[in-house]
Amino acid sequence: MAARRDPNAPPEVFQRAVSELRAAHLRPEIICEEVPAPKRVAPFSAAVSADVVVDDVELATGRLVLLHDPDGHEAWQGTFRCVAFVRAEIEAEMVTDPLLGAVGWSWLTEALDAEEALYTALSGTVTRVASESFGGMADEPARAEIELRASWTPLDEAIGRHTQAWGLLLCTAAGLPPVAAGVAALPGRRVRSR
């Protein structure tokens, strides 16, 4: 007798994609964990959150959401969608640089290309944030941050490459030097399930 398949179980293609998301090789400075994913955007979703930490200092934070609609989505131009968020502190004088947005966006496209993550329908924003404190908080130093929000449609099922590109984007935004070609970073922590 054949085993019955649970009709509520995610499709195998999504289960494989989530396995790749969890198994992606990230730099050791990235502390990553699985977090609850949005439920109403697509029939199936998974998400991870990460912080780039060096010497107990958080340099960047981010989130990657993987969406799947087996029927496809016209705006996505496919059945999967990656939605990424990255935020990092930057030097205060950088916030006024007119090229900051274009440079931040190039970090994403270069990361996707470096990981050979095939994609289409790339869209998003780069936001610069400058904060000054007043009153009871006047002693706080001024802060500047860059935030990148983006989404794209993978053209293959190699979701691990897309996850690794997001990890590379996180490290670039954090100001970490790239790992030299031919040199492998020691494996980072695996994605922890909640």
C-alpha positions in Angstrom: 0.0 0.0 0.0 1.4 3.4 -0.9 1.9 6.0 1.8 -0.5 8.8 1.7 0.9 12.3 1.2 -0.2 15.0 3.5 -2.3 17.4 1.4 -1.2 20.3 3.6 2.5 19.6 3.3 4.6 22.0 1.4 5.5 20.9 -2.2 8.8 19.1 -2.5 10.3 21.9 -4.6 9.7 24.3 -1.6 11.0 21.7 0.9 14.2 21.4 -1.2 14.5 25.2 -1.4 14.2 25.5 2.4 16.8 22.8 2.9 19.2 24.8 0.7 18.4 28.0 2.6 19.3 26.3 5.9 22.5 24.7 4.5 23.9 27.8 2.8 27.6 28.4 3.6 27.9 31.8 5.4 31.0 33.5 6.8 31.7 32.8 10.4 31.0 36.4 11.4 27.3 35.8 10.5 25.1 34.5 13.3 21.9 33.2 11.6 18.7 31.7 12.8 15.4 30.7 11.4 12.5 33.1 12.2 8.8 33.1 11.6 8.0 34.0 8.0 5.0 36.1 6.8 2.0 33.9 6.2 -0.3 36.0 4.0 2.1 37.0 1.2 2.4 33.6 -0.4 1.1 30.1 0.3 4.5 28.9 1.5 7.3 30.9 3.1 10.5 30.6 5.2 12.7 33.2 6.7 16.1 33.7 8.4 17.5 36.6 10.3 21.2 37.3 10.8 23.6 39.6 12.5 27.2 40.2 11.5 29.2 40.2 14.7 32.9 40.9 15.1 34.5 41.0 18.6 31.0 41.1 20.2 30.0 44.2 18.1 27.0 43.9 15.8 28.0 45.5 12.5 25.0 44.7 10.4 21.7 43.0 10.6 19.3 41.5 8.1 16.5 39.2 7.1 15.9 37.0 4.1 12.4 35.7 3.3 11.8 33.0 0.7 8.3 33.0 -0.8 6.7 30.3 -2.9 3.5 30.3 -4.9 3.1 27.1 -6.9 0.7 28.9 -9.3 3.2 31.6 -9.9 2.8 35.3 -9.5 2.7 37.8 -12.4 4.8 40.5 -10.7 7.4 37.9 -9.6 7.7 36.4 -13.1 8.1 33.0 -11.4 7.0 30.8 -8.5 9.7 31.8 -6.0 10.6 35.2 -4.6 13.5 36.3 -2.4 12.9 39.3 -0.2 15.9 40.8 1.6 16.6 43.4 4.2 20.0 44.6 5.3 20.8 47.5 7.7 24.3 48.6 8.8 25.8 51.6 10.5 28.0 53.9 8.3 30.2 56.8 8.9 28.1 60.0 9.4 29.7 61.9 6.5 28.7 59.0 4.1 25.0 59.7 4.5 25.2 62.8 2.4 27.2 61.2 -0.5 25.0 61.3 -3.6 26.4 58.0 -4.8 25.6 56.1 -1.6 22.3 54.7 -3.0 23.9 53.4 -6.2 26.8 52.0 -4.4 24.6 50.2 -1.9 22.5 48.8 -4.7 25.7 47.6 -6.5 26.6 45.6 -3.4 23.5 43.5 -4.0 23.9 42.9 -7.7 27.6 42.2 -7.3 26.9 39.7 -4.5 24.3 37.9 -6.6 26.7 37.8 -9.6 29.6 36.6 -7.4 27.5 33.7 -6.1 26.3 32.9 -9.7 22.7 33.3 -8.4 20.5 33.6 -11.4 17.7 36.1 -11.0 15.1 38.3 -12.7 12.6 41.0 -11.7 15.1 42.7 -9.2 13.6 45.7 -7.4 14.1 47.6 -4.2 15.3 50.6 -2.4 18.4 51.9 -0.6 17.6 54.3 2.3 20.1 56.4 4.2 19.2 57.4 7.8 20.8 60.1 9.9 19.9 60.5 13.5 20.7 63.2 16.0 19.7 63.0 19.7 18.3 65.9 21.8 17.0 66.7 25.2 17.7 63.9 27.7 19.5 61.9 24.9 21.7 64.8 23.8 24.8 63.0 24.9 24.2 60.2 22.4 26.4 60.4 19.3 25.0 61.1 15.9 24.3 57.9 13.9 24.1 57.1 10.3 22.8 53.9 8.7 22.2 52.4 5.3 19.1 50.2 4.7 18.7 48.1 1.7 15.3 46.4 0.9 15.2 44.3 -2.2 13.3 41.4 -3.8 14.1 39.2 -6.8 13.0 36.0 -8.5 15.4 33.1 -8.6 15.7 31.6 -12.1 16.7 28.2 -10.7 16.3 26.1 -7.6 19.8 27.0 -6.3 18.4 28.9 -3.3 21.6 28.3 -1.4 23.4 30.6 -3.8 20.8 33.3 -3.3 21.2 32.9 0.5 25.0 33.1 0.2 24.6 36.3 -1.9 22.5 37.8 0.8 25.2 36.8 3.4 27.8 38.5 1.2 25.7 41.6 1.0 25.4 41.6 4.8 29.2 41.4 5.1 29.8 44.1 2.5 27.4 46.5 4.2 29.1 45.7 7.5 32.4 46.8 6.0 34.1 43.4 6.2 36.9 42.9 3.6 36.1 40.3 1.0 37.5 36.8 1.3 40.3 36.4 -1.2 39.6 34.3 -4.3 40.7 30.7 -3.7 40.5 31.1 0.1 37.7 29.5 1.9 36.3 31.1 5.0 35.8 28.6 7.8 32.2 27.4 7.9 29.9 29.7 9.9 27.2 28.6 12.2 24.4 26.8 10.5 20.9 28.2 10.5 19.2 27.3 13.8 15.6 26.3 13.6 13.2 27.6 16.2 
